[in-house]
Amino acid sequence: MKTQKKMAKGASGPSPDERQMQLEEAGKLLGEYRESLGSFVYSAEMRSVSHAAISSLFSSPDNPAVGDGSLASVYSSLKKLQAIVGKETPSNSAFWALYGGAIELMQDYMLNESSCKVQDVWEQEFLTNIDGVPNYKVPNMVFGEQGMLWSFLDLQLAPFVAKRLGAGFVAKDVDKVKYPLNPSFLEFAAKADDARKSKQEFYPVNLATLPTGTNLDAKYHVSKTELELLCAEGSTILVNQNFANSQMFKWGKVAAKLSLELI
């Protein structure tokens, strides 16, 4: 009999006191939720705040409650409330759609502001810095090992861009919402990365000889030519004595001395 009473009591759900405590906790969470929304409205004009919140969200997409901003706070209160009343089901979907609608609006606004912040940095810190730079300096300045493009990707876009084998750079997403980046920029970055990887310490250059010709009225004729490439590792020489010959030169990034002698 005692066992049956305990089972019946366990099946009856929370006691009135427990329900009261849950209601009080839910009310407290609702207050925190409203406070976070109010904080969002107050700081809405500060683009840097939105950018920081979205950076945190995309850095930890599986745990959006991480962080100190208003966006993280509303996700935190949402998570706590779901622990009390249960997650979305067909029977309560209308409630959660209404409750979470403000979060979606808030997140969409912050996402747009974050993308504008990234655009500002691109224009003011990237494009402005290469404006007026001589054309011959731009490739190394932008695409070199310490190039500005790689710094921009690492410092500004790290939370929002992923690198995939064969696909290059792709925009990350949170709940199927991609970070708004222009596809042409991602393609530009991928091509630049491919070009960077294709660079080598040296490039093999194969040269072949042909008989050295002179003008018909020339007083002297060339019997021998020597092409010499002198670099730190030593010298490479191609001798042309007016018959077929060839030589492979290692043309590296380090400056080398090239000389041609006619005999």
Helices and strands as residue ranges (DSSP letters): H 2-11, H 16-42, H 47-59, H 70-85, H 93-121, I 122-127, H 128-130, H 138-143, H 148-155, E 161-164, E 168-171, E 173-174, E 177-178, H 183-198, E 202-208, E 225-231, E 234-240, E 246-252, E 257-262
